[in-house]
Amino acid sequence: MSDDLNYLELLKDHYDILRVLVDTLEKDITKSVNGNKSAGVRLRKTLREVGKASSAMNKTSLQHRKSLMD
């Protein structure tokens, strides 16, 4: 049961990170559309971070599922 709580806490942490990144994307998209080149660079960097964070969340989710099957 404590393993379930650990996985759920990890999933919540990953989700919180993704929410912050998406909020950052929204701000930088607006600035980039208005011609701010630095915002475009930040946007692309954040998109890479979103990919990494979502992969980490997916991995945690799969580990949780596997632990339930054991």
N, C-alpha and C positions, 0 to 999 in steps of 0.2 A: 504494500500500500504506500509506503514512503517513496518507493521508486516512482509510483504514479504521480505523487505530489511533486517530485523533482522534475519529471517530464512536463507536468502542467506549468510549473513555475518557469521552466526554460522556454516553453512555447509562448507564455505570456510575455517574457522578456524579449523574445524575438519579435513578437507582434508589436510591442511598444517601440522597438527600434525602427521597425518598418513604418509605423505611423509618423515618427519624427522625420524620417527620410522623405516620406510622401509630402508632408507639410513643407519641407525644404524645397522639394521639386516644384510645388505649386508657386512658391514665391519666385524661384529662379526662372520658371517658364515665363511668367509675366514680364520679368525684367528682360529676359532674352528676346522676347517678341518685340519689345520696345527698343531693341538695338544694343543692349548692354552685352558686349562680347565676353566680359568676365563671367557674367551670369550663365552664358552658354557653356563655358568651361566647367563651372561648378555643376551645372545641370548634368553634363555627361559624366562627371565624376560621381555624382550622387546616384545616377542610374546604374553605374557599375556596383556601387555599394548596395543598392536595392537588390541587385541580382545575387550578390554574395549573402546578404541577410536572408533572402527568401530561400536560397539553397540550404543555408544552415537550419532554417525553420523546417524545411522539408525533411532534412536528415533527422532532426530531433523527432519529428512526427513519425517517421518510419521506425526509428528505434523504439519509440513508445509502443507502436503497433506490434513490433516483434516481441517486446517484453510481455505483452498481454497474451501472446500465443504460447509462450513458454510455460 
